[in-house]
Amino acid sequence: MRKRILGLLAVNVSALVVAWLNVHQANAAWQRVWGDEFTGVAVDTNNWTFDLGGGGWGNQELEDYTSRPENVSVSGGVLHIVARQESYAGSSYTSARMKTEGLFGQVYGRFEFSAKFPPGQGIWPALWLMPVDSVYGTWPASGEIDVAENNGDDPTRVLGSLHFGGPEASQEASYSAAYTFATPDSVANFHVYALEWTNNAIRWSVDDQVYESQSSWWSPAAAYPAPFNEPFYIIMNMAVGGNFVGSPTAATVFPGDMQVDYVRVYEWVEAPSLSITKTQTDGLLVTWPFLSPSYVLQQNSDLSSTNWTQVTNSPAVNPTNLQNQVVLPTSPGGGFFRLAN
């Protein structure tokens, strides 16, 4: 198994000169904590549940949401959310709206979607986040984060938005920005739509190109960074009609197929804090926060060499403080050591 280098230690045992180089840069990184690759034959109900029914959903939408295989399915490693023009439960259109509510939510991190959307007047696909608990009040007081949504009448643009404010719709405040694809590209092709969310900034990107950053939201119910300091869950849906996009026309193609290749959620992991002490036998006791598995590699030549040797097995874990700990073997004149997993 390929080992990931976490840090570098240069040791001169006789003088006990110890220098950690670029530890933070080497190890601080996004670490995946949740996701769905849609590799099965049906929607994974351990990850997703559904909103069902019609009634406009507060936006004068025209569809009735279902969980039928005609509207939502998994095949070929891709999720399909399909909008259809049909008479169903008093509506003229059907589609699907799926969510992780009650199953997964997270505050802060990177939320990443690989998806493609069908174009067409009246088609409204969206990838977005809503609060697990509305601790600051009803919408929009507890916030809404739109990772990406598209007005199907303009397949060259996607929007990323924040909604917040007081507990009444009339008290809504919002920020929004658009990403425009270069011709001839559009939402009809797969793209990676991502949101990076910290306690003082939220950034939107398409294919790793950041096009929006917001940091000055507010809440009348609590101090900054409320309301965006609580866990949010994921929603993916494709509406038909509504205030944002208008109604379909005779030129709108049905069925419309919104496809999602994957959804991945990450959290930011900082570099470990390392402690080094000399033992009674002139070895070096190295401890660091629990990482499993972890190894120590050694060489005695120079940093440009690729000849590294594993000199420890998985380290012991100190049960008192849950720290990894190893005693480094030493060689005359010192050497170079790397921590890897």
Phi, psi and omega in degrees: 000135181292131182267138178267124182286127182255331182189167184230133181235122175256126188234127166249103190296321185298323180257356183051051176267118184237126180226119174268129186245126172055038181294314183299314182294328184285331191242332179296127187192165171286133178240125183291134181238344181199155176176171175216121180263356177056048181266357181273201181248359179205167177299133180281109183284356169283341181254329192227146167231182189230145162271137185234148173107183182239220178095002175096338176055034177076359184234010185060036175291158187253348187272162166252123180278135178228172171246018180293151176298340175293337183249339180209128182204167176234129176202146177060029180076019183225140171274137177241123169250117192243123173268130182234148172265107183198157177276119184207123175051038178086000178251161179263356181219154173230156176197196180221149178221110185245155189205162178258012181304130182082353182240324179203138173206155182207144171257128181069161179124190178247125178249124192228131181230132169256115190209162172223148185238146175279139176279166174143138175305131178086003179259131188224080176279148183208142172238117190207172184231142176227155185292138176299314177232130181277070188289340181258003179120178182289167183306136005262014190300327181267002171095159172209138178237118176263111180289314178200133171217155186226135167275111188302343178287344178229085184286002180267359185225146167234155180243143169240133189216155168243140173233135182199185178128213181276179185278014176236148180303327180290347180260012183292139166239152182206154171235143180207147175216157183245146170251129180250127180284146175287139178299134010258020183289162181193179178292347180288350175256159178292134174219158177262114178258123187226152176230128174246123193233120175239186182282356179217012178197146174229127184236139179249142177216157171235122182052042178068013172261107181289127181238355180206141174218130180233145181211003189239033176290174183207167176216135175284351186263341184198166182287157173306137015263025174301145005269003186267049175228025179233158178296142175239152175251169187260141172232138171229127180207167172226107178277160173238121183075182180124171185301325187283327190241346185077182184273154173296159175242179179297339181275348181290130184271126172238148356289151174256129189246106172273126184241139179233119180281319177199161169231129181225139179235135184234158168236154182277127180249119180283166178293150179289152173268120188252141178235135183230127177225154179274136179269172181294341180257022178067016170276180178240119177271117180249129176234149179203161181303153187301120171229132185225129350279160176222151184220162172245130177249149183222149165209160185245009184260262182214170187291339181282348181286148175257008184269079179257140182241134176285124185247357174222156167274191177304135185290159172290152177250121178290116185291343182286316184236010180052043176255138168292146177211137175218154170257119182286132170291148183239161178227155182307131177082353175102200183172188179241139180232145176231144173259131185215161169215000000 
